[in-house]
Amino acid sequence: MNAVADTTMQEPQGRPVRARAEHISIEAGHDDVLPNAKKRPHRKARLNYALTSKLRGCDTQLALLDDHFLSVHLTRPDSEPKKYDFDLRFANAKPMIVRHIAWFWLALAISLAGLATCALWMLWPQTAAEWLSPVLITALAALLAAAGSVLMFLRRTTESLEFTSVHGGVTLVSVTGAIGSAREGKKFFVELIKSINAAKAARPQPPQQFLRDEMREHHRLRELGVLSEAQYETSKSRILAAH
């Protein structure tokens, strides 16, 4: 929305001078906050991808839609399921790979395995009757704890492929699985990157119009619960700075 303020002043010679101040707002318009603004026309899916990890309780389902949109259905153990779509014009064509290694659980597993090994080594020269001692119980408990730590290490160690917005810099979709799991969907992600580039080429816009529409898309995703209030405010600041 443009707001223009005109003021008239007099020069010493008596000629009027018009000073024009223009402020351009790229905030979401009134129509974007209406419930109907959250709905998209039905689009046909042309390519699908699914990644399920029972160990982590994560399920990711993606679908490339007509007109260069992406449909997302996410299930995560620490949040409510999310189902939404977004315009691929506003996605960065260079995804980020984020790896999280659960070093604590790995170190704990190694320490417990080492403790169990030392305890068994101390018992090795003993007779069969002497094996029934608290040291053996400690060794077995350490082995069980080490196995549990290995499971926690595998569960907490993840690799995510994240697609962020162009100027807002927030994550629009994150595909999370085990280390190397993203390679299984290489064909889909190559097509996704092609579709992102095609979306920008199919609907070119002047920079200011693009920034305004990107902010509106962020606003819509916030209303759907995809972006938190903090994420939205951060993205808004970045878009305004780019403007």
Secondary structure, DSSP 4 states (H G I P E B T S, - for coil): -EEEEEEEEE-TTS-EEEEEEEEE--S--GGGGSGGGG------EEEEEEEEETTTTEEEEEEEETTTEEEEEEE-TTS--EEEEEEGGGB-SS-EEEEE--HHHHHHHHHHHHHHHHHHHHHTTS-TGGGSSHHHHHHHHHHHHHHHHHHHHHHH-EEEEEEEBTTT--EEEEEEESTTGGGGGHHHHHHHHHHHHHHHHHS---HHHHHHHHHHHHHHHHHTTSS-HHHHHHHHHHHHHH-
